């Protein structure tokens, strides 16, 4: 039997240098409800009062925990394949027992329900197993944790730091929905889950505390320890112990096989600049809807819903909420991030029912002369595409999420700071050249519409590169909403061989794509005069039974003229070999022949012959 410690797969790294600075949170939690427990504080005259107020220090402690739990290396330790196999073996007997099995005799509706039930059951099994791997506690050096919070005023004031941690613990709670099945799989229930990202804190004291306190058991809270009047108090602390809420960790890590609502990412160094506590929640909420402006049920909120999303339900009226919470939070996010957040009251200001949250990216990193790419900052889009598709990486998420991360990164990045092997200044120069090249490409393709298609190529507008056409590939990477605006659609993964590789260079961006297209136009212009296939005699030709025929005379050529013409028309390059008397490849002759073939400049392949081939194929 496994020991409990063996199940603790996760070893959350709390070292500042090993944390990415990227915060992730599930959209279930973001779109759920916030609640704030009353905290105790003292007034200037020493009286105790209780207030339901979230401070920026509370949110920075929460961000510290999210950053620790967002460690991607921990999530990658999960062997999903093994868990799925175990889940299917474990659950199949119950599926059979309760007839949760698809059969031809059942209706399409019932079989669809069965698929959904099985999916939920497998997903819940995986989440349950991963929850066992999450440690119940994490130990961390208290001084290091205080530094990780980034709260300036507590860095050198240990007593105040203890009070801030004590006050934040259990103060902010989330509630969200999770789908749960009944024991016999007959019902799908929606459980309301309640949990806190900020854990409960415990202090593990050293034995040296007995030098100052006769009975350490009397110190039963962080608050009491903070009030002790002893020198160098921090030296008596062994560790800070964090008691983990596994439900919250599962949602931060994104555990589950079919998490259809997804996750949202934000860069912590931008959030550290917020001066309003509500801005932290608004930032996540805005990012969760930025790619779905057309889905009203997710972008339109009643007043109560907006107050719940931002943890400000204690504000009764719209005017007070707008003036004291909503507008200041919007201004804070707009000032310190790459987002532009605004709102509209719908249907109108006099008689409104909903707040429409409008979120867009700032799109001026390359200047106003270069338009946004699918609504994203042009520079962020280019860096994201280049790194995801043309540099070595471990990215496994959608391109859209990665673009948002790059948007956050470059907003607060310095010109000489390096991002994926280039400085920001170098990326800017590279991107400007790329967008100028792309504009020229579109002009060239407009003037020469067949230059790529007749070579089974196309310009991939999403990846910004010339690629080979994959017959099974859906080329529609752009869709339109009800207002006719373009919506970015995640491109399907193409095999690596889809990218063009020439003998001189690899085509990986608009600049090299333009070079490649220009070469072919120049070849066509150079081959305006027609040539004869027999001008290249002698050469070898492969027949359908895979025999190589030496075409060394006009008589032999005439015998095989029809299959030779067909192979040239269909651009069967491998059907031809050009060898000298010693059996070596004649490179110049081969290249010239292939160039005539590509540019369709052989006299024997005339329009009449093409029509015959087309009619035969039909």
Phi and psi in degrees as a GROMACS rama.xvg file:
@    title "Ramachandran Plot"
@    xaxis  label "Phi"
@    yaxis  label "Psi"
@TYPE xy
-72.5741  139.901  UNK-2
-75.4369  158.949  UNK-3
-60.3228  -34.9424  UNK-4
-68.2133  -27.2516  UNK-5
-68.8724  -26.9658  UNK-6
-77.6024  -19.4335  UNK-7
-76.889  74.665  UNK-8
-61.9924  -37.0448  UNK-9
-80.1149  137.962  UNK-10
-131.648  77.2478  UNK-11
-58.4436  119.046  UNK-12
-78.8513  119.482  UNK-13
-102.93  4.54003  UNK-14
-69.2884  125.304  UNK-15
-55.4694  -39.3002  UNK-16
-70.2749  -18.5137  UNK-17
-99.6366  0.957547  UNK-18
-95.4024  142.958  UNK-19
-79.9582  -20.8744  UNK-20
82.8841  2.21744  UNK-21
-101.071  126.126  UNK-22
-101.977  132.656  UNK-23
-122.753  144.378  UNK-24
-148.894  137.991  UNK-25
-68.946  146.146  UNK-26
-65.6468  -23.5141  UNK-27
-60.8729  -44.1425  UNK-28
-71.9803  -40.5062  UNK-29
-61.8419  -40.7353  UNK-30
-90.1747  5.93445  UNK-31
-87.3746  -162.563  UNK-32
-103.959  145.011  UNK-33
-104.662  145.189  UNK-34
-136.91  146.389  UNK-35
-122.747  122.234  UNK-36
-81.1938  146.099  UNK-37
-65.7729  136.136  UNK-38
-110.941  150.496  UNK-39
-92.3155  133.795  UNK-40
-144.558  163.079  UNK-41
-109.788  140.083  UNK-42
-83.0328  174.757  UNK-43
-63.1163  -25.8243  UNK-44
-93.2109  11.3194  UNK-45
89.2557  -1.51537  UNK-46
-77.9706  148.305  UNK-47
-93.1376  135.513  UNK-48
-136.416  156.113  UNK-49
-116.193  128.312  UNK-50
-134.136  140.912  UNK-51
-92.6175  70.4195  UNK-52
-126.774  131.489  UNK-53
-96.9635  130.67  UNK-54
-102.241  162.417  UNK-55
-61.1317  -30.8992  UNK-56
-64.5543  -36.9163  UNK-57
-62.8366  -44.2256  UNK-58
-69.5852  -32.3908  UNK-59
-70.1122  -33.4659  UNK-60
-67.3531  -41.0322  UNK-61
-62.1931  -43.704  UNK-62
-61.1289  -36.2223  UNK-63
-60.0563  -43.6355  UNK-64
-68.3232  -41.0054  UNK-65
-61.9896  -41.1778  UNK-66
-64.0384  -40.7504  UNK-67
-63.9297  -43.7681  UNK-68
-76.6914  -18.3527  UNK-69
-79.1974  3.26723  UNK-70
-57.6565  110.6  UNK-71
-64.8018  -32.5908  UNK-72
-62.0889  -29.2765  UNK-73
-70.6521  -43.8164  UNK-74
-62.2865  -35.7906  UNK-75
-70.6866  -11.6877  UNK-76
-74.537  -15.882  UNK-77
-74.9316  124.896  UNK-78
-89.9227  88.1346  UNK-79
-63.0738  -38.8526  UNK-80
-58.6665  -44.2973  UNK-81
-66.9978  -40.3183  UNK-82
-64.0699  -39.4005  UNK-83
-64.5281  -44.0085  UNK-84
-60.46  -46.4794  UNK-85
-62.3851  -40.5243  UNK-86
-62.539  -45.5795  UNK-87
-64.148  -41.1668  UNK-88
-65.9641  -41.0135  UNK-89
-71.2458  -38.1147  UNK-90
-91.4305  -19.9941  UNK-91
-59.8998  -37.7588  UNK-92
-63.8273  -36.7609  UNK-93
-72.3246  -37.0187  UNK-94
-58.4434  -42.802  UNK-95
-69.2811  -42.3569  UNK-96
-59.4059  -41.656  UNK-97
-101.368  14.8985  UNK-98
59.1719  44.122  UNK-99
-98.2343  59.8024  UNK-100
-134.66  130.863  UNK-101
-71.7977  136.343  UNK-102
-142.226  154.505  UNK-103
-61.2639  -25.2805  UNK-104
-73.1899  -24.6481  UNK-105
-78.7721  157.28  UNK-106
-70.7166  160.673  UNK-107
-61.0148  -37.8164  UNK-108
-63.3796  -44.2573  UNK-109
-66.5188  -42.2126  UNK-110
-63.62  -34.6185  UNK-111
-65.8321  -41.9839  UNK-112
-61.6938  -40.234  UNK-113
-63.6609  -42.2496  UNK-114
-60.6837  -41.5075  UNK-115
-66.0134  -42.6754  UNK-116
-63.0567  -44.2649  UNK-117
-64.0053  -39.9989  UNK-118
-62.1814  -46.264  UNK-119
-62.9328  -42.0314  UNK-120
-63.3874  -44.41  UNK-121
-63.9631  -43.2982  UNK-122
-61.372  -45.7111  UNK-123
-66.032  -34.6437  UNK-124
-62.109  -46.3803  UNK-125
-61.1944  -46.9407  UNK-126
-61.6652  -39.1404  UNK-127
-64.577  -42.1733  UNK-128
-68.4631  -40.5233  UNK-129
-67.249  -35.0932  UNK-130
-59.098  -32.7624  UNK-131
-66.8385  -24.7807  UNK-132
-83.42  -15.4847  UNK-133
-78.8241  125.713  UNK-134
-64.087  149.095  UNK-135
-73.4265  -26.5778  UNK-136
-139.98  154.844  UNK-137
-126.133  134.791  UNK-138
-105.009  138.27  UNK-139
-148.684  146.502  UNK-140
-62.3575  127.635  UNK-141
-64.3164  -36.0083  UNK-142
-65.7691  -40.2924  UNK-143
-64.2005  -41.5328  UNK-144
-64.3052  -41.214  UNK-145
-60.9489  -40.6634  UNK-146
-64.5108  -37.9873  UNK-147
-62.7928  -28.8886  UNK-148
-67.8379  -25.891  UNK-149
72.4264  9.48719  UNK-150
-80.5247  108.919  UNK-151
-61.4319  -43.263  UNK-152
-69.3497  -15.5845  UNK-153
-104.295  1.99967  UNK-154
-61.3111  -39.0806  UNK-155
-118.08  18.5592  UNK-156
-128.149  86.3173  UNK-157
-61.5313  -42.5752  UNK-158
-61.3916  -43.6826  UNK-159
-66.8133  -36.151  UNK-160
-60.3375  -42.4198  UNK-161
-62.2746  -42.6919  UNK-162
-65.208  -38.3686  UNK-163
-65.3412  -43.0095  UNK-164
-63.7263  -44.2185  UNK-165
-60.8181  -42.4066  UNK-166
-68.8338  -36.2822  UNK-167
-74.5127  -28.023  UNK-168
-62.4549  121.971  UNK-169
70.6118  9.27045  UNK-170
-80.7936  -39.5531  UNK-171
-108.818  125.123  UNK-172
-126.188  151.241  UNK-173
-116.405  151.048  UNK-174
-133.681  137.404  UNK-175
-149.298  171.659  UNK-176
-99.0093  141.237  UNK-177
-132.587  142.721  UNK-178
-86.174  124.703  UNK-179
-126.77  141.943  UNK-180
-98.2922  148.099  UNK-181
-70.171  164.78  UNK-182
-59.3498  -35.5719  UNK-183
-96.298  11.1191  UNK-184
64.2691  17.6197  UNK-185
-86.3635  -19.2243  UNK-186
-131.257  144.934  UNK-187
-104.769  116.509  UNK-188
-106.4  154.164  UNK-189
-116.791  99.6981  UNK-190
-81.443  139.021  UNK-191
-91.0233  115.77  UNK-192
-98.6299  138.355  UNK-193
-125.705  122.894  UNK-194
-160.32  165.506  UNK-195
-120.822  137.587  UNK-196
-76.1273  -40.0271  UNK-197
-75.5705  122.758  UNK-198
-80.4835  176.362  UNK-199
-78.9743  142.841  UNK-200
-108.371  140.436  UNK-201
-128.346  147.199  UNK-202
-102.558  127.829  UNK-203
-98.7397  109.268  UNK-204
-90.4391  146.858  UNK-205
-76.9244  162.784  UNK-206
-66.3303  -17.0664  UNK-207
-66.4361  -14.6132  UNK-208
-63.2973  -21.89  UNK-209
-66.351  -17.2613  UNK-210
-66.9587  -21.8503  UNK-211
-119.179  -22.7206  UNK-212
-127.33  122.024  UNK-213
-65.9252  -37.5125  UNK-214
-128.443  96.4803  UNK-215
-58.7137  -18.4799  UNK-216
-67.035  -15.3773  UNK-217
-76.3808  -15.3038  UNK-218
-88.9314  92.269  UNK-219
-112.264  16.0697  UNK-220
-157.468  158.405  UNK-221
-60.6824  -35.4159  UNK-222
-63.8591  -42.0773  UNK-223
-66.0631  -40.9726  UNK-224
-65.068  -37.499  UNK-225
-64.3346  -30.275  UNK-226
-86.7677  -4.38595  UNK-227
-67.0075  137.82  UNK-228
-100.141  77.4723  UNK-229
-132.85  151.015  UNK-230
-76.0687  150.945  UNK-231
44.6981  55.7456  UNK-232
-58.8721  -38.3628  UNK-233
-62.8041  -26.3377  UNK-234
-69.1486  -14.7408  UNK-235
-92.7305  3.32073  UNK-236
-99.2629  122.127  UNK-237
-73.6733  -51.4003  UNK-238
-161.709  159.567  UNK-239
-94.6087  127.875  UNK-240
-105.81  124.502  UNK-241
-105.118  122  UNK-242
-91.1912  115.056  UNK-243
-86.9332  138.149  UNK-244
-93.7522  104.653  UNK-245
-63.3923  -33.0427  UNK-246
-62.6598  -41.0086  UNK-247
-68.0725  -40.7556  UNK-248
-63.3743  -40.5576  UNK-249
-59.1745  -37.8683  UNK-250
-76.744  -29.9023  UNK-251
-72.7817  -43.9958  UNK-252
-70.6261  -24.7942  UNK-253
80.0871  39.1147  UNK-254
-75.6004  134.241  UNK-255
141.193  152.365  UNK-256
-87.2935  -29.8592  UNK-257
-131.494  60.2478  UNK-258
-83.0859  85.6491  UNK-259
-69.5205  -23.3125  UNK-260
-83.3466  -17.832  UNK-261
78.9978  -172.292  UNK-262
-129.724  158.849  UNK-263
-121.296  141.394  UNK-264
-117.125  148.738  UNK-265
-147.692  151.97  UNK-266
-90.506  126.829  UNK-267
-66.6913  -36.8592  UNK-268
-64.1154  -25.3818  UNK-269
-75.6616  -40.4728  UNK-270
-67.0175  -28.479  UNK-271
-62.2634  -17.7981  UNK-272
-87.1325  -6.52378  UNK-273
-63.5462  138.612  UNK-274
-104.204  -12.469  UNK-275
-112.54  130.548  UNK-276
-61.9829  -35.22  UNK-277
-67.9616  -23.5598  UNK-278
-60.4408  -30.3236  UNK-279
-62.4171  -44.376  UNK-280
-73.5894  -38.7869  UNK-281
-63.6631  -37.6315  UNK-282
-57.9272  -49.6151  UNK-283
-64.7565  -43.0004  UNK-284
-61.1374  -44.1162  UNK-285
-63.1272  -41.2659  UNK-286
-68.7165  -29.5549  UNK-287
-71.4781  -16.2962  UNK-288
-118.074  0.411801  UNK-289
-65.0652  -27.8706  UNK-290
-93.8513  3.54273  UNK-291
-130.604  51.8511  UNK-292
-64.5458  -17.4442  UNK-293
-91.3372  -5.57624  UNK-294
-95.8105  97.4017  UNK-295
-63.697  -33.9132  UNK-296
-66.959  -15.5947  UNK-297
-107.387  -14.7432  UNK-298
-111.382  -8.14889  UNK-299
-111.092  130.634  UNK-300
-130.257  140.654  UNK-301
-73.2621  168.235  UNK-302
-60.2775  -44.0786  UNK-303
-62.8129  -40.2595  UNK-304
-64.3127  -42.391  UNK-305
-65.5402  -40.9489  UNK-306
-63.1223  -37.6149  UNK-307
-67.5772  -42.0389  UNK-308
-61.8914  -31.4206  UNK-309
-103.878  10.3211  UNK-310
61.4762  36.4428  UNK-311
-129.234  44.3994  UNK-312
-69.9582  -14.3313  UNK-313
-77.7487  -5.40178  UNK-314
-87.6637  119.247  UNK-315
-77.984  -48.9344  UNK-316
-100.439  156.93  UNK-317
-63.7782  -43.6104  UNK-318
-59.834  -44.3071  UNK-319
-67.3323  -44.7554  UNK-320
-62.0163  -44.9933  UNK-321
-62.8089  -47.2888  UNK-322
-71.9734  -40.6245  UNK-323
-92.3325  -25.4437  UNK-324
-122.57  -59.1045  UNK-325
-67.3162  -55.7421  UNK-326
-64.291  -45.2786  UNK-327
-59.1018  -36.6039  UNK-328
-67.3707  -41.2938  UNK-329
-60.7511  -45.7686  UNK-330
-62.8724  -37.2152  UNK-331
-65.2571  -46.4974  UNK-332
-64.4662  -44.2382  UNK-333
-63.6704  -34.249  UNK-334
-73.7205  -36.1  UNK-335
-110.715  0.592782  UNK-336
-132.925  -179.891  UNK-337
-87.475  10.7121  UNK-338
-95.928  150.608  UNK-339
-117  106.91  UNK-340
-107.655  135.467  UNK-341
-145.674  179.782  UNK-342
-146.874  158.211  UNK-343
-131.886  144.722  UNK-344
-95.5161  124.972  UNK-345
-123.371  146.473  UNK-346
-74.2925  -22.6581  UNK-347
-158.412  168.318  UNK-348
-68.1251  -29.713  UNK-349
-77.2392  -35.7243  UNK-350
-136.893  67.8382  UNK-351
-97.5855  152.702  UNK-352
-119.806  -24.0368  UNK-353
-136.697  152.654  UNK-354
-101.043  118.602  UNK-355
-93.2027  112.578  UNK-356
-85.5578  119.687  UNK-357
-108.542  121.044  UNK-358
-127.963  128.063  UNK-359
-137.737  159.497  UNK-360
-86.9339  145.362  UNK-361
-68.8961  135.364  UNK-362
-130.759  58.1812  UNK-363
-135.024  19.0483  UNK-364
-64.9452  -26.3227  UNK-365
-105.609  8.90892  UNK-366
94.322  161.198  UNK-367
-70.9325  -16.021  UNK-368
-74.1502  -17.3951  UNK-369
-106.347  120.521  UNK-370
-71.6027  155.473  UNK-371
-60.3091  153  UNK-372
-105.833  109.022  UNK-373
54.5693  34.1874  UNK-374
86.4464  -4.8311  UNK-375
-96.8041  158.484  UNK-376
-57.5032  132.135  UNK-377
-60.9502  -39.0597  UNK-378
-68.0687  -46.0758  UNK-379
-59.9003  -42.3368  UNK-380
-61.6039  -45.6988  UNK-381
-65.3759  -44.2405  UNK-382
-61.4986  -44.1448  UNK-383
-61.4628  -45.5227  UNK-384
-64.9793  -45.0215  UNK-385
-61.5355  -43.4096  UNK-386
-72.7  -42.5902  UNK-387
-68.0055  -39.0716  UNK-388
-105.432  -17.155  UNK-389
-130.765  5.99676  UNK-390
-128.309  154.651  UNK-391
-65.0245  133.097  UNK-392
-159.008  169.28  UNK-393
-113.508  24.7603  UNK-394
-71.4715  131.557  UNK-395
-127.483  -0.265146  UNK-396
-92.4546  178.794  UNK-397
-69.8921  153.459  UNK-398
-59.8633  -38.7335  UNK-399
-58.7433  -40.2605  UNK-400
-67.522  -38.902  UNK-401
-67.945  -37.2248  UNK-402
-60.6734  -42.9963  UNK-403
-61.3347  -39.961  UNK-404
-62.9502  -43.4057  UNK-405
-64.2386  -38.2464  UNK-406
-56.8296  -44.9802  UNK-407
-65.0384  -40.6556  UNK-408
-65.7578  -48.455  UNK-409
-74.8723  -20.5553  UNK-410
-61.7247  -37.9614  UNK-411
-110.634  20.6068  UNK-412
-94.0091  144.037  UNK-413
-87.0387  156.4  UNK-414
-57.215  -37.9879  UNK-415
-91.1515  -0.564576  UNK-416
-75.6686  136.796  UNK-417
-90.1971  135.66  UNK-418
-129.743  114.031  UNK-419
49.6822  59.7723  UNK-420
76.8116  -0.0110107  UNK-421
-135.759  149.14  UNK-422
-74.7061  163.649  UNK-423
-59.5404  -39.4054  UNK-424
-62.4868  -40.968  UNK-425
-66.5634  -39.4103  UNK-426
-63.2078  -39.7337  UNK-427
-61.4395  -45.5441  UNK-428
-64.6341  -43.1896  UNK-429
-61.6137  -46.1645  UNK-430
-66.4964  -40.4712  UNK-431
-60.3068  -44.6516  UNK-432
-62.633  -37.7833  UNK-433
-66.5433  -43.9274  UNK-434
-70.6975  -32.401  UNK-435
-64.8912  -41.7024  UNK-436
-65.4922  -39.0581  UNK-437
-63.4927  -39.3426  UNK-438
-61.6621  -40.7046  UNK-439
-67.3005  -38.1327  UNK-440
-59.7325  -46.7614  UNK-441
-63.0556  -35.9078  UNK-442
-66.0979  -45.6638  UNK-443
-61.965  -43.9542  UNK-444
-67.911  -29.3279  UNK-445
-68.8934  -36.9867  UNK-446
-81.7369  -27.4911  UNK-447
-128.163  71.9694  UNK-448
-61.5894  -23.2659  UNK-449
-100.184  1.4758  UNK-450
-60.3988  -33.2022  UNK-451
-97.8036  -42.781  UNK-452
-60.3217  -37.552  UNK-453
-73.1539  -7.74479  UNK-454
-108.964  14.896  UNK-455
58.4279  40.8389  UNK-456
-122.808  164.109  UNK-457
-154.609  160.33  UNK-458
-93.7122  116.643  UNK-459
-83.2536  105.457  UNK-460
-66.933  -28.4876  UNK-461
-75.6491  -46.403  UNK-462
-87.5547  -7.99388  UNK-463
58.5972  50.6956  UNK-464
-159.304  150.978  UNK-465
-75.5159  130.149  UNK-466
-131.809  160.214  UNK-467
-72.6239  146.178  UNK-468
-78.4292  125.441  UNK-469
-98.5501  113.744  UNK-470
-54.1455  -30.1472  UNK-471
-88.4121  -1.11201  UNK-472
-84.4334  129.981  UNK-473
-80.9324  116.289  UNK-474
-81.1684  -5.95421  UNK-475
-81.4235  88.8642  UNK-476
-92.1498  -4.40568  UNK-477
-125.88  134.003  UNK-478
-122.723  174.02  UNK-479
-129.433  142.456  UNK-480
-87.356  -173.408  UNK-481
-63.8934  -26.0802  UNK-482
-86.8933  1.12299  UNK-483
83.6211  10.3879  UNK-484
-86.1132  146.153  UNK-485
-68.6441  139.083  UNK-486
-120.205  131.556  UNK-487
-68.0055  132.612  UNK-488
-120.371  128.135  UNK-489
-58.7709  125.335  UNK-490
-71.6726  148.202  UNK-491
-74.9212  154.029  UNK-492
-72.2849  127.712  UNK-493
-98.5909  148.757  UNK-494
-65.2868  156.053  UNK-495
-58.7345  -31.1743  UNK-496
-68.5802  -5.43215  UNK-497
-74.1931  -17.2526  UNK-498
-87.32  140.715  UNK-499
-74.8726  130.29  UNK-500
-123.966  121.36  UNK-501
-101.283  176.158  UNK-502
-71.4742  -17.5739  UNK-503
-100.555  -37.946  UNK-504
-160.567  166.85  UNK-505
-99.9285  134.203  UNK-506
-85.0715  110.197  UNK-507
-130.956  1.28686  UNK-508
-161.252  176.02  UNK-509
-62.0571  -32.2869  UNK-510
-63.7449  -51.5748  UNK-511
-71.2206  -28.8204  UNK-512
-64.5272  -42.0296  UNK-513
-64.3062  -40.0191  UNK-514
-60.5078  -43.3167  UNK-515
-64.2155  -45.5376  UNK-516
-65.1258  -42.3191  UNK-517
-60.5606  -40.7327  UNK-518
-57.2849  -44.292  UNK-519
-69.4839  -35.359  UNK-520
-65.0654  -42.7452  UNK-521
-63.6125  -37.3904  UNK-522
-63.2397  -42.383  UNK-523
-62.9163  -42.673  UNK-524
-64.4031  -34.8647  UNK-525
-74.9982  -19.2127  UNK-526
-114.877  38.0356  UNK-527
-67.9035  -34.7685  UNK-528
-77.6095  134.679  UNK-529
-76.5875  150.134  UNK-530
-122.033  167.883  UNK-531
-105.613  143.765  UNK-532
-63.1444  -37.8943  UNK-533
-68.0849  -11.8254  UNK-534
-63.7632  -17.9134  UNK-535
-97.436  5.1353  UNK-536
-62.8536  133.378  UNK-537
-90.6113  150.366  UNK-538
-155.422  168.341  UNK-539
-106.131  140.014  UNK-540
-126.946  135.259  UNK-541
-91.6658  124.233  UNK-542
-83.1536  172.894  UNK-543
-64.6086  -26.7226  UNK-544
-87.9091  17.778  UNK-545
65.3615  33.1756  UNK-546
-103.012  139.021  UNK-547
-91.4241  119.784  UNK-548
-101.349  130.972  UNK-549
-83.303  105.82  UNK-550
-86.1452  88.6577  UNK-551
-113.288  5.12768  UNK-552
-153.686  164.957  UNK-553
-65.3106  -32.7374  UNK-554
-63.2909  -45.7604  UNK-555
-65.8985  -39.773  UNK-556
-60.3653  -44.541  UNK-557
-63.5259  -36.0138  UNK-558
-61.0276  -38.6736  UNK-559
-109.318  19.2434  UNK-560
-59.395  -44.5203  UNK-561
-64.7225  -50.8468  UNK-562
-64.4425  -31.0272  UNK-563
-65.8113  -46.8358  UNK-564
-60.749  -41.6461  UNK-565
-62.6907  -43.0823  UNK-566
-64.7305  -38.5852  UNK-567
-66.4843  -42.1518  UNK-568
-62.9947  -40.3115  UNK-569
-85.9968  3.72708  UNK-570
57.0153  47.2648  UNK-571
-84.3493  82.531  UNK-572
-62.9746  -33.8949  UNK-573
-75.0966  -4.25459  UNK-574
-83.3565  -3.20031  UNK-575
-126.674  136.3  UNK-576
-130.679  144.679  UNK-577
-127.334  103.031  UNK-578
-120.45  145.337  UNK-579
-86.0497  -174.776  UNK-580
-61.5835  -27.1404  UNK-581
-88.5739  -0.946103  UNK-582
86.7667  10.5477  UNK-583
-88.7081  148.866  UNK-584
-70.4414  131.06  UNK-585
-89.1547  92.1803  UNK-586
-59.8804  -46.3722  UNK-587
-62.3353  -42.6459  UNK-588
-66.7177  -41.7704  UNK-589
-63.3812  -47.3424  UNK-590
-61.8262  -41.3009  UNK-591
-64.6569  -42.787  UNK-592
-61.4912  -45.9345  UNK-593
-66.5576  -33.7864  UNK-594
-68.0414  -40.1355  UNK-595
-63.6652  -38.7494  UNK-596
-64.2149  -47.4954  UNK-597
-61.1831  -41.0436  UNK-598
-86.2272  4.58851  UNK-599
52.9521  49.997  UNK-600
-108.719  15.2482  UNK-601
-88.9594  131.926  UNK-602
-62.2847  -34.4295  UNK-603
-64.8358  -25.3525  UNK-604
-97.2371  72.0729  UNK-605
-90.1345  179.69  UNK-606
-62.1118  -37.2156  UNK-607
-63.4546  -42.6434  UNK-608
-65.261  -39.9978  UNK-609
-60.9312  -40.7852  UNK-610
-64.1743  -38.1323  UNK-611
-63.3371  -42.8033  UNK-612
-64.9939  -42.9543  UNK-613
-63.8449  -43.7189  UNK-614
-67.1599  -34.7312  UNK-615
-67.9471  -37.6876  UNK-616
-71.7916  -26.4732  UNK-617
